[in-house]
């Protein structure tokens, strides 16, 4: 009976977050050098690009975000455009740099 119950539990339990719901960026603050991990939710942080908007060719989604680390009061701004499958088409940053 335990095998059946374990199977049902797995069926109705939400899986652990595998990162597939988020796009993750690592950035470094220009002012203090702090490395900050930014998790952008595909459902609430990232928006669809609509026809007529000024966006790179092939862009389907975009993210604009203000980031504030723990080390200082420097605001970092990122703008990222994504194509199909949330593939990054272009990214810009002010006040920091993307960690490679």
Buried (B, 14 or more C-beta within 10 A) or exposed (E): EEEEEEEEEEEEEEEEEEEEEBBEBEBBBBBEEBEBEBEBEBEEBBEEBEEEEEBEEEBBBBBEBEBEBEEEEBBBEBEBBBBEEBEEBBEEBEBBEBEE
